[in-house]
């Protein structure tokens, strides 16, 4: 069952919004008292003055409520099209975005589209998870590391600086190689070496002597 309500601004003692709803909790018509899902014009008036809620029709059939909503909006007119005093943007009967939108019967074609969308989304997620797992378990050889680096840079990077792991003396051609070995982000390692953060590794720039 449904209900039709109106919001009455107390500064002018006149209606400024007409709506319908179906959710009733503890005897209270929830949507009539909610400020959610209201347009900017409604909020402009509601912030300007106090208002009261008037339940025009209660416990009525949904189709009847929709019809009455349209009638009242037509009766009072809308500010947006210069026909009256209501902040309603639409002429009523549009259930999109309301808390009872799921009550609208869906065609078989619509249901099929929804099913296909869910299936395609699931396949996409599964494919991405598979790729992520594959990359996580991938073992990079020295040759592979170099190839990946060249591909990402579009060729050999002439500005790359060698770095050294002082714990074992291993020298890397660039920060990226060392980061891969340490399993950390290259940007993080670069920040350590530039002194932006405390270096939590044994990596430092290689000057040819150490």
Secondary structure by P-SEA (a helix, b strand, c coil): cbbbbbbbbccccccccccccccccccccccccccccccaaaaaaaaabbbbbbbccccccaaaaaaaaaaaaaaacccccccccccccccccccccccccccccccaaaaaaaaaaaaaaaaaaaaaaaaaaaaaaccccaaaaaaaaaaaaccccccbbbbbccccccccccaaaaaaaacccaaaaaaaaacccccccccccccccc
